[in-house]
Every structure is written in structure tokens, then in C-alpha cells.
Amino acid sequence: MPAYTGRDVLIEFAIGDENATLGSLVFKTLGMMRGKGMNVNWDVVDATGDKSPQFTRQSLVTYKQVEFSGDGVAYTDAVHNQAELKAHIYNPGAGTENQPKAWIRQTGPDGVTVGPFIFSSWESASPYDDVVTWSTSAQSNGAVTFTPA
């Protein structure tokens, strides 16, 4: 596969909790983004014992956490869906148990990552002599999968 740029990666969200079925969700594009990040980390535990081969540590993984981060230029056009996501993070409703939960789908030339997340931040920066920007981050809140293209 040839190299590709971040412009070729689409981020979509669907407001819903971790118990929603994927087919019932309505995904909307989070538009005018600049940075788009998806990071997976596994917790590692030490499985070393007195009979470990050649006195070498052994490890197992227990749980994974997937983190999403994104940032972009603030636009008021409804087509970019920024205000909808921001409002949900600030004021989550009863449909998500008053928690800032949403599903995220990242589609790129290499494949699709999708799963439920809980948002932990939304930040806006409004410098007096530059464009207004925003950034957000979320952590996995259930099974997040990656399907290669």
C-alpha cells in the first residue's frame, strides 16, 4: 500500500452508549479536522516465575485501552457537526446516561477502526489574531475493532 496523508482519513461519530448495536447508529462526519489520532495500549503483567527459561522475564497482556484524539478549525456550518459533538460533551443527555459517550469510526486507506468511546475533554482556543481551533480526546468504553481494508 502506498503512503497516504491524514486528509485521506475520515472521522465520524454517532451519539450512543456502549450497548448500542452498530447497525442502529447514525454516523456523522466530524469535519474540518487537522489532526486525527488513534492509539492502542495494552496493560502488561509480569508472568515471570522461578522456572522461567534462562532467567528471562515473561509477560502477558490483560486489557487494552484505545485513545482517540482530534483537532481542527472551528466552523459554524452544521455540515461539519462540530457544535453537535461539543454540545454532547458539555451536556450529555439521558440517551447516554448523562455521560459523554459516542461511537467513533475512523476510516482510512488501511481499514476501519470503530467502537464506543467516552469523551474526557473538549478544548477551544480563540486567539485574537488567528483562527479559532478545537481539540478533543476520548477513551475506549467497550470493544474497539480494526478491520484491514
Helices and strands as residue ranges (DSSP letters): G 6-8, E 10-15, G 22-24, E 28-29, E 33-46, G 53-55, E 59-73, G 78-80, H 82-90, G 94-96, E 101-108, E 111-125, E 133-140, E 145-148
